[in-house]
């Protein structure tokens, strides 16, 4: 379960960064993204998928969260 830094880019997109892998990519889709919760399956623009249990209330960015690889 890697620690992932998520921040908002200048264009408003969320950037997903895993330091141990030096992997950085934009988030293409979040399963649950509302005013009350954020999380579930997160898909990156390169097609890889990660999962985090939905967080309520949604986190403010930048933040560091623990994700696991989605199946």
C-alpha positions in Angstrom: 0.0 0.0 0.0 2.0 3.0 -1.2 1.7 6.5 0.2 0.4 8.7 -2.5 0.7 12.5 -2.7 -2.3 14.1 -4.5 -2.2 17.8 -5.4 -4.2 20.1 -7.8 -2.4 21.2 -10.9 -2.8 24.7 -12.4 -5.4 23.4 -14.9 -7.5 21.9 -12.0 -6.6 18.3 -12.7 -5.5 16.1 -9.7 -1.9 14.8 -9.9 -1.2 11.4 -8.4 2.5 10.9 -7.3 4.1 7.8 -5.8 7.6 8.7 -4.5 9.0 5.2 -4.1 8.2 4.5 -7.8 8.8 8.1 -9.0 5.5 7.7 -10.7 3.5 10.8 -11.5 0.3 10.9 -13.5 -3.0 12.7 -13.7 -6.2 11.2 -12.3 -8.6 10.5 -15.1 -11.6 9.2 -13.0 -12.6 8.8 -9.4 -15.4 6.4 -8.5 -16.9 8.6 -5.8 -16.3 12.4 -6.1 -19.0 14.4 -4.4 -19.5 17.0 -1.7 -20.0 14.2 0.9 -17.3 11.6 0.0 -14.2 11.0 -2.2 -12.5 7.8 -3.1 -13.1 4.3 -4.3 -11.4 3.2 -7.5 -9.1 5.8 -9.0 -8.0 5.5 -12.6 -5.0 7.3 -13.9 -4.5 8.6 -17.5 -2.0 5.7 -18.1 -4.8 3.2 -17.4 -3.5 2.0 -14.0 -6.0 1.7 -11.2 -5.7 2.2 -7.4 -8.2 1.9 -4.6 -8.9 3.8 -1.4 -11.9 3.4 0.9 -14.1 6.4 0.4 -13.3 9.3 2.7 -16.1 11.5 4.2 -15.8 14.4 4.2 -13.6 14.7 1.1 -9.9 15.6 1.8 -8.5 19.0 0.9 -5.6 18.9 -1.5 -2.6 18.6 -1.4 -2.7 15.5 0.8 -0.9 12.2 1.3 -3.1 9.0 1.4 -2.5 5.3 1.4 -3.8 3.5 -1.7 -3.7 -0.1 -2.8 -3.6 -1.5 -6.4 -7.1 -2.1 -7.7 -7.8 -5.5 -9.3 
